Amino acid sequence: MVATEAQFTGSDQQSGVTVSPIKLAHVVFKTSRFREMIDWYRLVLNGTMAFADEGIAFLAYDDEHHRIAFINVPGLGEQVGKLAGVHHVAFTYATLEQLLDNHARLAERGIAPAWSVNHGPTTSLYYADPDGNHLEFQVDNYETVEEAGKFFFTDAFATNPIGVDFDPVELRRRLKAGEDEDQLKQRPASGQRGVDSIPLR
C-alpha cells in the first residue's frame, strides 16, 4: 500500500498542544570494543572527547555538549542479522564537497563506505563502525525540506524508493572539475528497486 501525502500532514489536533521534541540530542552505544569505538567515532566524525573514564565516554562534534556516548560492557555477543533493531543513524553535511572530502579523508585511513547511494532527497554514504552499526553520512539534495518532501510523492520515488548507487570517487572528481553541485545531486532516472536490494544488514 502506497501512502498519500495527506496521510503525513497535520499534527495532533486532539490535545491542542505540540508534542514533538525540539531536536535529536544524542545516541548511545553499548559495546565491548570500547576504546576501538571511541577512536573510530572520533576519526569519522572529527569529534572531541567531552568526558571519558573506563566505563563511559561522551563525544562532541558541534555546539551540543555530547552527541555520541559509549557504555563499556565487557563480553557482549556479536551482532547477527535477522533481528529487529536500529538500522542506521544519519548525519548531515553542509555541502556535497564536504561529504566527499570526508569520504576521501576516511579512505586514506582505510575506512570505506559499505554503500554509496543517491536516495533522491539525499546523497548518502553508509559506513559500518567496529561493532557493525551503520552510519549514514548525507547531504541534502534540495534547498528546502518542503522541496525534498515532495520527492517522496513522485512517480520516480514510487518506482524506486531506495535510490541509485554512485561512485563517490568519480563524483568528487566531477565536482572538483567544476560541474555544478546541484546538478550532481539530482538523482538519475532508474527502474524499479526494492528494499531487498539494500546492501546493509
N, CA, C and O of each residue as an XYZ file, in Angstrom:
804
protein
N       0.844     -1.190      0.000
C       0.000      0.000      0.000
C       0.881      1.243      0.000
O       1.767      1.375      0.844
N       0.647      2.144     -0.929
C       1.401      3.391     -1.020
C       0.655      4.473     -0.267
O      -0.518      4.725     -0.542
N       1.318      5.115      0.679
C       0.699      6.172      1.471
C       0.566      7.438      0.635
O       1.359      7.677     -0.276
N      -0.420      8.228      0.944
C      -0.615      9.502      0.266
C      -0.055     10.633      1.115
O       0.150     10.493      2.320
N       0.188     11.768      0.444
C       0.746     12.916      1.157
C      -0.167     13.373      2.278
O       0.303     13.827      3.321
N      -1.474     13.254      2.067
C      -2.425     13.722      3.071
C      -2.308     12.938      4.372
O      -2.605     13.463      5.445
N      -1.874     11.678      4.280
C      -1.749     10.870      5.481
C      -0.582     11.300      6.363
O      -0.496     10.886      7.519
N       0.319     12.128      5.827
C       1.513     12.523      6.563
C       1.531     14.017      6.853
O       2.596     14.581      7.103
N       0.394     14.656      6.825
C       0.326     16.082      7.133
C      -0.531     16.279      8.370
O      -1.268     15.387      8.787
N      -0.417     17.465      8.945
C      -1.189     17.758     10.130
C      -0.456     17.379     11.392
O       0.647     16.835     11.331
N      -1.049     17.656     12.535
C      -0.436     17.366     13.825
C      -1.507     16.817     14.758
O      -2.645     16.594     14.347
N      -1.145     16.608     15.983
C      -2.081     16.093     16.972
C      -3.079     17.189     17.330
O      -2.788     18.072     18.136
N      -4.242     17.118     16.727
C      -5.236     18.168     16.938
C      -6.102     17.907     18.172
O      -6.798     18.808     18.641
N      -6.064     16.683     18.699
C      -6.931     16.361     19.827
C      -6.514     17.099     21.088
O      -7.360     17.632     21.806
N      -5.224     17.132     21.358
C      -4.773     17.761     22.596
C      -4.609     19.268     22.456
O      -4.682     20.000     23.443
N      -4.388     19.732     21.223
C      -4.193     21.155     21.003
C      -2.829     21.649     21.427
O      -2.619     22.859     21.513
N      -1.882     20.744     21.700
C      -0.540     21.137     22.101
C       0.482     20.473     21.177
O       0.203     19.446     20.557
N       1.660     21.073     21.098
C       2.745     20.488     20.331
C       3.426     19.424     21.168
O       3.813     19.675     22.310
N       3.573     18.229     20.598
C       4.153     17.124     21.356
C       5.509     16.688     20.805
O       6.095     15.729     21.307
N       6.011     17.370     19.792
C       7.272     16.957     19.186
C       8.457     17.482     19.981
O       8.401     18.584     20.525
N       9.549     16.685     20.054
C      10.764     17.223     20.671
C      11.376     18.297     19.785
O      11.034     18.397     18.606
N      12.275     19.099     20.338
C      12.861     20.187     19.562
C      14.082     19.748     18.770
O      14.475     20.430     17.824
N      14.702     18.603     19.141
C      15.862     18.115     18.402
C      16.192     16.709     18.865
O      15.724     16.260     19.912
N      17.010     16.011     18.067
C      17.601     14.746     18.483
C      18.890     15.082     19.212
O      19.781     15.702     18.632
N      19.004     14.685     20.472
C      20.118     15.137     21.301
C      21.370     14.272     21.165
O      22.461     14.792     20.929
N      21.220     12.965     21.312
C      22.402     12.109     21.258
C      22.010     10.663     21.012
O      20.839     10.293     21.106
N      23.007      9.857     20.697
C      22.851      8.416     20.505
C      23.852      7.730     21.420
O      24.990      8.183     21.545
N      23.439      6.642     22.062
C      24.309      5.913     22.984
C      24.473      4.473     22.494
O      23.496      3.804     22.157
N      25.731      4.008     22.460
C      26.042      2.641     22.071
C      26.592      1.876     23.273
O      27.432      2.395     24.007
N      26.124      0.649     23.474
C      26.788     -0.249     24.417
C      27.722     -1.126     23.598
O      27.351     -1.599     22.524
N      28.936     -1.346     24.102
C      29.953     -2.011     23.307
C      30.968     -2.732     24.180
O      31.231     -2.332     25.314
N      31.526     -3.790     23.638
C      32.684     -4.435     24.258
C      33.978     -4.026     23.564
O      35.062     -4.458     23.956
N      33.861     -3.191     22.529
C      35.030     -2.634     21.837
C      35.150     -1.151     22.207
O      35.210     -0.287     21.331
N      35.183     -0.877     23.474
C      35.064      0.480     23.999
C      36.081      1.438     23.385
O      35.696      2.447     22.795
N      37.358      1.141     23.514
C      38.400      2.043     23.009
C      38.370      2.132     21.487
O      38.549      3.207     20.913
N      38.141      0.987     20.840
C      38.102      0.969     19.380
C      36.946      1.812     18.852
O      37.100      2.537     17.870
N      35.797      1.717     19.500
C      34.636      2.514     19.083
C      34.889      4.004     19.299
O      34.559      4.822     18.440
N      35.472      4.355     20.444
C      35.791      5.760     20.699
C      36.721      6.296     19.626
O      36.463      7.359     19.063
N      37.788      5.587     19.336
C      38.760      6.043     18.340
C      38.130      6.156     16.960
O      38.406      7.108     16.229
N      37.288      5.194     16.597
C      36.667      5.203     15.268
C      35.735      6.394     15.117
O      35.778      7.094     14.106
N      34.900      6.627     16.107
C      33.945      7.740     16.015
C      34.646      9.095     16.081
O      34.230     10.035     15.403
N      35.685      9.207     16.871
C      36.450     10.458     16.891
C      37.008     10.753     15.503
O      37.017     11.902     15.063
N      37.471      9.711     14.818
C      38.033      9.886     13.484
C      36.959     10.242     12.462
O      37.083     11.247     11.762
N      35.907      9.433     12.368
C      34.936      9.641     11.284
C      34.109     10.905     11.474
O      33.703     11.526     10.492
N      33.852     11.299     12.724
C      33.070     12.499     12.984
C      33.935     13.722     13.253
O      33.416     14.819     13.460
N      35.255     13.538     13.251
C      36.169     14.631     13.580
C      35.764     15.243     14.923
O      35.672     16.461     15.069
N      35.521     14.351     15.909
C      34.970     14.775     17.180
C      36.015     14.980     18.262
O      37.200     14.707     18.073
N      35.544     15.466     19.393
C      36.384     15.669     20.565
C      35.731     14.982     21.764
O      34.508     14.848     21.824
N      36.558     14.550     22.717
C      36.039     13.887     23.897
C      35.563     14.925     24.911
O      36.320     15.807     25.318
N      34.300     14.805     25.311
C      33.774     15.662     26.368
C      34.070     15.063     27.738
O      34.291     15.786     28.710
N      34.072     13.730     27.803
C      34.386     13.028     29.052
C      34.636     11.568     28.718
O      34.010     11.014     27.814
N      35.562     10.942     29.457
C      35.769      9.503     29.311
C      36.417      8.950     30.561
O      37.356      9.540     31.095
N      35.910      7.801     31.038
C      36.613      7.011     32.038
C      36.590      5.575     31.548
O      36.423      5.348     30.350
N      36.748      4.609     32.417
C      36.799      3.216     31.967
C      35.426      2.632     31.663
O      35.324      1.545     31.094
N      34.374      3.347     32.040
C      33.042      2.792     31.872
C      32.146      3.499     30.889
O      31.242      2.890     30.317
N      32.392      4.806     30.682
C      31.505      5.582     29.812
C      32.294      6.709     29.158
O      33.258      7.218     29.730
N      31.881      7.092     27.961
C      32.562      8.175     27.253
C      31.538      8.989     26.474
O      30.542      8.458     25.982
N      31.804     10.295     26.370
C      30.927     11.217     25.661
C      31.720     11.949     24.586
O      32.786     12.503     24.857
N      31.193     11.947     23.365
C      31.859     12.558     22.223
C      31.025     13.712     21.696
O      29.811     13.587     21.535
N      31.686     14.846     21.426
C      31.015     16.015     20.855
C      31.642     16.352     19.504
O      32.797     16.016     19.242
N      30.869     17.016     18.657
C      31.427     17.491     17.388
C      30.792     18.797     16.931
O      31.127     19.301     15.859
N      29.873     19.360     17.731
C      29.259     20.643     17.391
C      28.959     21.387     18.683
O      29.679     21.212     19.665
N      27.920     22.211     18.711
C      27.648     23.019     19.886
C      26.931     22.259     21.002
O      26.735     22.806     22.087
N      26.540     21.014     20.756
C      25.928     20.194     21.810
C      27.029     19.614     22.696
O      28.105     19.270     22.205
N      26.764     19.504     23.995
C      27.807     19.013     24.918
C      28.223     17.588     24.623
O      29.377     17.227     24.850
N      27.302     16.760     24.117
C      27.697     15.459     23.569
C      26.642     14.968     22.597
O      25.448     15.199     22.790
N      27.091     14.288     21.550
C      26.189     13.729     20.553
C      26.216     12.205     20.545
O      25.208     11.564     20.250
N      27.369     11.626     20.870
C      27.534     10.181     20.882
C      28.096      9.781     22.241
O      29.000     10.432     22.763
N      27.560      8.713     22.806
C      28.093      8.188     24.060
C      28.303      6.685     23.927
O      27.644      6.017     23.131
N      29.233      6.169     24.721
C      29.577      4.746     24.707
C      29.577      4.220     26.134
O      30.129      4.843     27.040
N      28.951      3.066     26.318
C      28.975      2.389     27.607
C      29.791      1.110     27.436
O      29.511      0.296     26.555
N      30.789      0.944     28.274
C      31.676     -0.205     28.193
C      31.025     -1.399     28.902
O      30.877     -1.404     30.124
N      30.639     -2.407     28.114
C      30.002     -3.607     28.656
C      30.793     -4.814     28.164
O      30.557     -5.273     27.046
N      31.718     -5.343     28.953
C      32.529     -6.489     28.509
C      31.675     -7.714     28.209
O      30.652     -7.955     28.851
N      32.121     -8.485     27.215
C      31.513     -9.782     26.951
C      30.263     -9.787     26.112
O      29.576    -10.807     26.055
N      29.936     -8.681     25.453
C      28.749     -8.667     24.596
C      28.963     -9.552     23.373
O      30.081     -9.653     22.868
N      27.912    -10.184     22.904
C      27.977    -11.005     21.707
C      28.027    -10.153     20.450
O      27.740     -8.956     20.480
N      28.395    -10.791     19.345
C      28.439    -10.103     18.059
C      27.017     -9.854     17.551
O      26.091    -10.590     17.892
N      26.853     -8.815     16.739
C      25.565     -8.577     16.103
C      25.300     -9.662     15.073
O      26.215    -10.141     14.404
N      24.049    -10.038     14.958
C      23.655    -11.019     13.952
C      22.492    -10.449     13.154
O      21.762     -9.578     13.627
N      22.333    -10.955     11.933
C      21.239    -10.490     11.099
C      19.912    -11.095     11.518
O      19.844    -11.902     12.446
N      18.864    -10.695     10.823
C      17.523    -11.234     11.024
C      16.964    -10.966     12.406
O      16.172    -11.753     12.924
N      17.372     -9.854     13.009
C      16.804     -9.428     14.272
C      16.319     -7.987     14.144
O      16.922     -7.186     13.430
N      15.244     -7.666     14.825
C      14.751     -6.295     14.811
C      15.715     -5.386     15.548
O      16.406     -5.826     16.468
N      15.768     -4.133     15.157
C      16.637     -3.173     15.832
C      16.845     -1.941     14.988
O      16.241     -1.792     13.926
N      17.698     -1.063     15.459
C      18.016      0.162     14.715
C      18.809     -0.216     13.465
O      19.761     -0.992     13.540
N      18.415      0.329     12.326
C      19.109      0.019     11.081
C      20.317      0.920     10.875
O      21.398      0.429     10.551
N      20.156      2.241     11.058
C      21.293      3.148     10.943
C      20.959      4.484     11.589
O      19.799      4.786     11.869
N      21.988      5.269     11.818
C      21.870      6.632     12.336
C      22.470      7.557     11.279
O      23.528      7.253     10.728
N      21.819      8.673     10.989
C      22.248      9.551      9.893
C      22.784     10.886     10.393
O      22.279     11.455     11.360
N      23.832     11.377      9.704
C      24.458     12.664      9.989
C      24.494     13.472      8.700
O      24.847     12.943      7.646
N      24.130     14.753      8.775
C      24.057     15.603      7.591
C      25.264     16.524      7.491
O      25.683     17.127      8.479
N      25.816     16.625      6.294
C      26.893     17.569      5.984
C      26.303     18.775      5.255
O      25.222     18.694      4.671
N      27.025     19.890      5.297
C      26.502     21.137      4.739
C      26.517     21.144      3.214
O      25.617     21.703      2.588
N      27.536     20.526      2.613
C      27.668     20.560      1.156
C      28.113     19.199      0.639
O      28.635     18.372      1.386
N      27.894     18.988     -0.649
C      28.373     17.766     -1.296
C      29.892     17.694     -1.224
O      30.455     16.616     -1.034
N      30.554     18.830     -1.374
C      32.016     18.847     -1.314
C      32.513     18.362      0.043
O      33.453     17.570      0.110
N      31.894     18.827      1.122
C      32.306     18.386      2.453
C      32.072     16.895      2.640
O      32.908     16.203      3.221
N      30.939     16.395      2.151
C      30.652     14.965      2.250
C      31.715     14.136      1.532
O      32.209     13.143      2.066
N      32.061     14.560      0.310
C      33.010     13.794     -0.497
C      34.450     13.991     -0.040
O      35.267     13.079     -0.159
N      34.767     15.174      0.482
C      36.106     15.376      1.047
C      36.298     14.502      2.286
O      37.387     13.975      2.515
N      35.238     14.349      3.082
C      35.327     13.466      4.247
C      35.489     12.020      3.795
O      36.233     11.258      4.412
N      34.806     11.640      2.733
C      34.986     10.296      2.168
C      36.441     10.064      1.800
O      37.002      9.012      2.109
N      37.060     11.046      1.136
C      38.466     10.916      0.734
C      39.376     10.828      1.955
O      40.326     10.045      1.960
N      39.096     11.626      2.997
C      39.888     11.597      4.232
C      39.825     10.226      4.880
O      40.848      9.685      5.299
N      38.635      9.666      4.963
C      38.480      8.363      5.593
C      39.083      7.247      4.736
O      39.632      6.283      5.270
N      38.983      7.375      3.423
C      39.567      6.366      2.532
C      41.073      6.278      2.734
O      41.650      5.193      2.664
N      41.710      7.420      2.984
C      43.150      7.416      3.249
C      43.492      6.669      4.531
O      44.624      6.214      4.700
N      42.526      6.538      5.435
C      42.721      5.811      6.691
C      42.177      4.385      6.613
O      42.099      3.687      7.624
N      41.806      3.964      5.415
C      41.338      2.601      5.225
C      39.882      2.372      5.573
O      39.460      1.226      5.729
N      39.097      3.447      5.698
C      37.679      3.328      6.028
C      36.860      3.635      4.777
O      36.872      4.762      4.281
N      36.158      2.640      4.277
C      35.389      2.780      3.045
C      33.901      2.592      3.334
O      33.542      1.849      4.247
N      33.041      3.247      2.580
C      31.605      3.065      2.801
C      31.137      1.684      2.366
O      31.674      1.096      1.426
N      30.136      1.181      3.060
C      29.508     -0.074      2.659
C      28.530      0.138      1.514
O      28.197     -0.801      0.790
N      28.070      1.372      1.353
C      27.070      1.670      0.314
C      27.111      3.157      0.008
O      27.166      3.981      0.921
N      27.083      3.503     -1.276
C      27.023      4.888     -1.740
C      25.801      5.007     -2.637
O      25.727      4.347     -3.673
N      24.833      5.849     -2.248
C      23.559      5.871     -2.967
C      22.948      7.264     -2.942
O      22.997      7.965     -1.931
N      22.376      7.646     -4.070
C      21.583      8.865     -4.141
C      20.126      8.456     -3.954
O      19.523      7.848     -4.838
N      19.566      8.798     -2.792
C      18.194      8.410     -2.494
C      17.174      9.284     -3.223
O      16.021      8.887     -3.393
N      17.593     10.459     -3.646
C      16.678     11.454     -4.219
C      16.680     12.670     -3.316
O      17.209     13.711     -3.706
N      16.108     12.580     -2.119
C      16.196     13.699     -1.175
C      17.612     13.930     -0.654
O      17.969     15.057     -0.309
N      18.422     12.873     -0.594
C      19.800     12.995     -0.095
C      20.761     12.205     -0.974
O      20.378     11.252     -1.652
N      22.026     12.634     -0.941
C      23.140     11.842     -1.461
C      23.847     11.285     -0.240
O      24.245     12.048      0.641
N      24.013      9.954     -0.168
C      24.356      9.310      1.097
C      25.483      8.296      0.972
O      25.600      7.582     -0.024
N      26.312      8.254      2.018
C      27.365      7.256      2.169
C      27.124      6.534      3.490
O      26.962      7.172      4.530
N      27.100      5.211      3.449
C      26.862      4.404      4.644
C      28.157      3.721      5.075
O      28.852      3.114      4.260
N      28.473      3.829      6.360
C      29.671      3.225      6.931
C      29.281      2.271      8.052
O      28.259      2.466      8.709
N      30.094      1.238      8.273
C      29.889      0.316      9.387
C      30.959      0.570     10.435
O      32.149      0.575     10.121
N      30.542      0.782     11.682
C      31.504      1.009     12.754
C      32.092     -0.331     13.224
O      31.678     -1.375     12.721
N      33.037     -0.337     14.166
C      33.671     -1.594     14.589
C      32.707     -2.643     15.136
O      33.010     -3.836     15.090
N      31.561     -2.227     15.648
C      30.571     -3.178     16.146
C      29.563     -3.599     15.076
O      28.705     -4.446     15.325
N      29.669     -3.004     13.880
C      28.736     -3.342     12.814
C      27.509     -2.459     12.746
O      26.607     -2.727     11.952
N      27.446     -1.404     13.565
C      26.359     -0.430     13.440
C      26.590      0.399     12.187
O      27.733      0.682     11.828
N      25.515      0.785     11.524
C      25.669      1.565     10.299
C      25.348      3.041     10.536
O      24.382      3.395     11.212
N      26.201      3.887      9.949
C      26.006      5.331      9.957
C      25.778      5.796      8.541
O      26.434      5.324      7.612
N      24.857      6.712      8.371
C      24.641      7.354      7.077
C      25.191      8.768      7.149
O      24.765      9.557      7.992
N      26.130      9.093      6.276
C      26.602     10.461      6.116
C      25.941     10.987      4.849
O      26.082     10.392      3.780
N      25.223     12.094      4.963
C      24.406     12.547      3.849
C      24.523     14.042      3.633
O      24.968     14.789      4.505
N      24.110     14.457      2.444
C      23.922     15.868      2.147
C      22.534     16.010      1.536
O      22.119     15.173      0.735
N      21.821     17.056      1.908
C      20.500     17.293      1.335
C      20.636     17.672     -0.132
O      21.509     18.457     -0.504
N      19.766     17.109     -0.959
C      19.814     17.390     -2.396
C      18.943     18.563     -2.799
O      19.015     19.021     -3.940
N      18.122     19.057     -1.887
C      17.230     20.176     -2.184
C      17.476     21.308     -1.191
O      17.989     21.091     -0.093
N      17.107     22.499     -1.592
C      17.350     23.684     -0.765
C      16.470     23.718      0.475
O      16.881     24.229      1.517
N      15.256     23.173      0.365
C      14.326     23.248      1.491
C      13.775     21.862      1.823
O      13.786     20.954      0.992
N      13.298     21.726      3.050
C      12.660     20.488      3.477
C      11.410     20.218      2.648
O      11.096     19.071      2.333
N      10.700     21.289      2.300
C       9.469     21.139      1.526
C       9.748     20.542      0.150
O       9.030     19.653     -0.308
N      10.803     21.040     -0.509
C      11.167     20.506     -1.816
C      11.552     19.039     -1.726
O      11.135     18.229     -2.554
N      12.347     18.699     -0.721
C      12.758     17.305     -0.538
C      11.549     16.416     -0.256
O      11.455     15.302     -0.771
N      10.636     16.913      0.556
C       9.449     16.142      0.894
C       8.583     15.817     -0.299
O       7.958     14.757     -0.348
N       8.542     16.722     -1.266
C       7.728     16.487     -2.462
C       8.230     15.295     -3.267
O       7.453     14.627     -3.950
N       9.548     15.029     -3.184
C      10.108     13.923     -3.952
C       9.503     12.585     -3.529
O       9.392     11.669     -4.344
N       9.114     12.470     -2.263
C       8.536     11.223     -1.764
C       7.205     10.881     -2.439
O       6.746      9.741     -2.366
N       6.594     11.860     -3.092
C       5.284     11.645     -3.695
C       5.334     11.728     -5.219
O       4.335     12.027     -5.873
N       6.524     11.455     -5.772
C       6.688     11.420     -7.221
C       6.615      9.985     -7.732
O       6.763      9.034     -6.965
N       6.383      9.838     -9.044
C       6.389      8.517     -9.661
C       7.770      7.880     -9.554
O       7.887      6.665     -9.391
N       8.822      8.706     -9.647
C      10.190      8.182     -9.560
C      10.428      7.508     -8.221
O      11.062      6.454     -8.166
N       9.931      8.099     -7.136
C      10.118      7.501     -5.816
C       9.242      6.273     -5.638
O       9.663      5.300     -5.012
N       8.024      6.303     -6.180
C       7.145      5.143     -6.085
C       7.757      3.940     -6.797
O       7.626      2.804     -6.340
N       8.425      4.200     -7.919
C       9.072      3.130     -8.684
C      10.327      2.629     -7.977
O      10.593      1.427     -7.943
N      11.093      3.558     -7.414
C      12.359      3.216     -6.756
C      12.513      4.055     -5.495
O      13.083      5.144     -5.553
N      12.015      3.570     -4.347
C      12.143      4.322     -3.099
C      13.507      4.151     -2.434
O      13.755      4.747     -1.386
N      14.381      3.358     -3.014
C      15.683      3.057     -2.408
C      16.757      4.025     -2.882
O      17.425      4.648     -2.057
N      16.939      4.166     -4.188
C      17.934      5.094     -4.704
C      18.774      4.492     -5.812
O      18.570      3.354     -6.236
N      19.734      5.300     -6.272
C      20.627      4.923     -7.364
C      22.060      4.970     -6.846
O      22.512      6.006     -6.358
N      22.772      3.858     -6.951
C      24.150      3.790     -6.464
C      25.070      4.693     -7.287
O      24.800      4.958     -8.459
N      26.149      5.162     -6.673
C      27.123      6.009     -7.374
C      28.519      5.733     -6.842
O      28.688      5.118     -5.789
N      29.509      6.194     -7.579
C      30.917      6.069     -7.210
C      31.359      7.389     -6.588
O      31.466      8.383     -7.307
N      31.623      7.442     -5.278
C      31.986      8.718     -4.645
C      33.294      9.298     -5.155
O      33.452     10.519     -5.171
N      34.236      8.460     -5.572
C      35.499      8.973     -6.119
C      35.244      9.697     -7.436
O      35.776     10.783     -7.663
N      34.441      9.104     -8.295
C      34.120      9.731     -9.579
C      33.277     10.992     -9.378
O      33.478     11.994    -10.065
N      32.340     10.939     -8.444
C      31.505     12.120     -8.195
C      32.359     13.268     -7.675
O      32.145     14.416     -8.064
N      33.316     12.983     -6.808
C      34.208     14.027     -6.298
C      35.081     14.592     -7.415
O      35.319     15.798     -7.471
N      35.556     13.722     -8.299
C      36.367     14.183     -9.429
C      35.574     15.164    -10.290
O      36.094     16.203    -10.696
N      34.326     14.833    -10.563
C      33.475     15.702    -11.382
C      33.198     17.027    -10.676
O      33.178     18.079    -11.314
N      32.984     16.978     -9.360
C      32.731     18.194     -8.594
C      33.960     19.092     -8.599
O      33.848     20.298     -8.819
N      35.139     18.508     -8.355
C      36.373     19.289     -8.334
C      36.711     19.840     -9.719
O      37.413     20.845     -9.835
N      36.214     19.182    -10.767
C      36.448     19.651    -12.138
C      35.535     20.807    -12.517
O      35.679     21.391    -13.591
N      34.584     21.143    -11.625
C      33.772     22.325    -11.859
C      32.329     22.079    -12.219
O      31.598     23.030    -12.496
N      31.887     20.820    -12.226
C      30.481     20.567    -12.524
C      29.604     21.110    -11.395
O      30.017     21.142    -10.236
N      28.415     21.527    -11.740
C      27.505     22.162    -10.803
C      27.033     21.187     -9.720
O      26.571     20.090    -10.034
N      27.146     21.581     -8.450
C      26.772     20.708     -7.337
C      25.310     20.314     -7.393
O      24.973     19.149     -7.183
N      24.439     21.269     -7.671
C      23.009     20.958     -7.710
C      22.695     19.920     -8.780
O      21.851     19.047     -8.576
N      23.371     20.014     -9.912
C      23.158     19.025    -10.969
C      23.686     17.652    -10.555
O      23.053     16.633    -10.830
N      24.830     17.626     -9.902
C      25.416     16.356     -9.477
C      24.573     15.668     -8.412
O      24.628     14.446     -8.269
N      23.797     16.440     -7.666
C      22.975     15.864     -6.611
C      21.627     15.357     -7.109
O      20.915     14.679     -6.369
N      21.267     15.673     -8.344
C      19.995     15.190     -8.866
C      20.063     13.690     -9.123
O      21.001     13.207     -9.758
N      19.083     12.965     -8.637
C      19.093     11.513     -8.781
C      18.827     11.119    -10.228
O      17.864     11.597    -10.827
N      19.663     10.257    -10.801
C      19.421      9.793    -12.178
C      18.147      8.961    -12.263
O      17.684      8.403    -11.268
N      17.599      8.888    -13.452
C      16.435      8.028    -13.676
C      16.832      6.570    -13.464
O      17.981      6.191    -13.688
N      15.879      5.767    -13.035
C      16.177      4.359    -12.772
C      14.925      3.521    -12.936
O      13.819      4.047    -13.055
N      15.114      2.225    -12.941
C      13.995      1.294    -12.946
C      13.560      0.965    -11.532
O      13.921      1.661    -10.582
N      12.787     -0.094    -11.398
C      12.269     -0.486    -10.095
C      13.383     -1.003     -9.196
O      14.336     -1.629     -9.659
N      13.246     -0.729     -7.895
C      14.192     -1.230     -6.908
C      13.480     -1.324     -5.574
O      12.762     -0.404     -5.183
N      13.675     -2.441     -4.868
C      13.008     -2.657     -3.601
C      13.974     -2.765     -2.447
O      15.189     -2.711     -2.639
N      13.437     -2.919     -1.237
C      14.268     -2.949     -0.032
C      15.188     -4.160      0.011
O      16.193     -4.146      0.722
N      14.857     -5.218     -0.747
C      15.703     -6.396     -0.760
C      17.052     -6.135     -1.427
O      17.960     -6.961     -1.337
N      17.186     -4.986     -2.098
C      18.444     -4.644     -2.772
C      19.387     -3.837     -1.891
O      20.514     -3.553     -2.295
N      18.942     -3.462     -0.690
C      19.789     -2.661      0.205
C      20.949     -3.519      0.702
O      20.717     -4.551      1.332
N      22.198     -3.114      0.431
C      23.345     -3.949      0.785
C      23.831     -3.766      2.216
O      25.038     -3.767      2.462
N      22.925     -3.611      3.148
C      23.237     -3.489      4.564
C      22.405     -4.514      5.296
O      21.328     -4.895      4.838
N      22.913     -4.969      6.455
C      22.193     -5.982      7.213
C      20.807     -5.483      7.640
O      20.061     -6.215      8.291
